[in-house]
């Protein structure tokens, strides 16, 4: 079973159970778009999509920006945005306000245990590659929205995705327009509260697995 078929299957099962499926993408939306194209009747039962994608700098073409996850497969993003599902985008404008710092990594290392060693090892490699002392928690913030939506004030928008040419991967946002796709995108983040929740959950899990 491929990923698209599995998404559609989970959507159908969740719908039957009365608990609509939430799909959270932290990379290209290719598999989700394939599910919507290849299994439209069952994938239509998806309850909502939350994606770490895009970069919201305001309305209009002068504020349109490119972002890696969108640029990987902009056609897939357009398919998802036009599918009529509730879509929430968590973009670089808010994820860049978050961080895992070298001090955070050192604190995790002090707890000890196999999970801490794995996380610390990955972050040391990543910080060395970045040549930096901090790394934004892009995916972590998108996932955290599912735990506490109040972390991210949202704004409703009409998105237009550039799918080819020199602006491929760029999304222009405008105020909601009749007949245009609609989604919501994070306009701000309560970074201190996110960091407290994020670090608290990680440290709790490390300690639990270390016992």
N, C-alpha and C positions, 0 to 999 in steps of 0.2 A: 504494500500500500504506500503510495507516495504522499508527500506532505499535503498537497492540495486536497486529495481524497480524504485524508485524515481530518483536515479542518472541516470539510463538509459533513463527515460522519459525526464529529463531535458537536457540530451545530445542530444536527438532526436529533441526536440523543439528548442534548441539553434542552432543546425545545420541547421534546416529549416529556421531559422531567419537570418542565415548568420553570427552569432556571436558565434563561438565555445565555449563550456562550459569549464571553468577552475574549477578544483576540488582541494581544499586545505584541506589536512588532518592534524590534529593536535593531532592524537592519532593513534590507530591501523588502518591499511588499510583494515580491514576485509570487510566492506560494499562495498568499491570500488572494491576489488577483486571479491566479489560475483556478482557485476554488470557486470564485465568483463566476468565471467564464465557463468552466467545465461542469460545474454542479450548481447551476443558478438557483434551482428550486430549494435545495437543502441549505446552501450557503446563505440564502436570503434570511434564514432564521438566526443568523448571528445577531446577538443583542447590541454589541457595541465594539468599536475598534479604538484602541489607544495606541498611538505610534510615537516613537522617538524619531521625529522627522521634521525637517524644514528649519526656518530661522525667521521669526517674525520681527520685522523692524518698523512696522506701521503699514498704512494703506498706500496703494498706488505703485506705479512702476519704479519710481525713484527709490522705493524701499524694498523692492523684490531682491531676494538673495538666493544663492545656491547652497545646498547642504548635501553631504555625502550620501546619506541613506536614500534621499530622493533621487540624486543623480545616478545612483546604481541602477535604477529601473524606473524612470519617470513615467513610462507608459503604465506600469503597474499602479503607481500612485494615482494617476488619472482614473484608472478603472475603479479603484477603491473609492475615490472621492465622488464618483458618479453613480455608485451602486445604490445610493439611497439609505445607507446605514448611518447610524450616529457615529461620527468620527471625531476623535479628540487628538490634536497634535501637540506634542511637547517638543519644542525646538531649541536650537542652540542659544537663542536669546535668554532662555531661563536655565538650561542645563549648564551653561558656561559660568553661571553664578554659584555653582556647587563645586565641591572639591574633596578628594581624598588626598590629604597632605602627607608629607614624609613623617610628620609627628604622629598622625593617625596610624600610619603603618607600624611605627615603632611601638605604639601602645598595643596594637593587635599582637605583635611579635612577643611582647612581654607576657601575654596570657598563656601562650604555648599551645601545643597540641597539633595534630595533623592538619586540621582545617586552617588554623592560623598560619602554619608553615606554608600551605598551598597559596593562601591569599597574599601573604607577605611576599612570597617568592615571585608571584605574578606581578605584583605592584612594583617591586624593586626593578624587575626587567623593564616594565613599562615606563617608569620614571627615568630610568637610564636612557631609554630610547628617545624619550621626549626632551631629555636634558633639562629636566624641571624638578621642582620640589612639590608639585601638586598636579593632580589630574582631575578634570571635571567628571562627575558621576552622571554622564548622559543617560545611560540605560537605567541606572538605579532610580533616577528621578521619575522617569516615565512609569516604572513599575510602582513607585511609591504613590503615585497619583491614585492607583487602584486601592490603596490602603487608606488614604486620606486625601480626598479631592479638595479639601480646603487649603492645601499647600499651594495650589496654583490657581489664581484668579484667571478666568477665561474670558475671551471675547469671541463673539460670533462673526464669521467672515464668509465671503464667497471667494474660493481659491481658483486660480487659473494656472495650470501646470504647463511649462514649456517642455515639450517632449523630444525636440530635435534641434539641431543647429547649435550655434554658439551659446545659446542660453538654456540648453538642455539641463534639467534639474532645478531650474529656478521656478519658484512659485510666487506669483503676484497675488496679494490679498486686497480685496475691496470690501466695503460695507455690504451686508447681505443684500442680494438682488433677487427679485422674483424670477424664477425660471433657471437660476444658476445653482450649481452645487453649493451646499452649505456645510460647514463644519465649525468646530470651535478650536481655538488655539490658545495656548498659555501666553498670557501677557506679562506675568510677573511670577515670582516665587518667594515664599517665606523660607529663605535659605537657612537661617539659624534653626528653625523648627525641623526642617528636613534633615539637617546634619545630626541633630539630636536623635531623631527617630532612626535614621539610617545607621549611625554608629551604635546606637543602643541595641538594635536588633541583631547586628552583626556580632557584637561582643557577647550578647546573651547566647547566641547559637554556638559560638566558639567555646564558651565556658561549658555549655551543656554537653557538647561532643567531647570535651576534654576530660570530663568526669569519668 
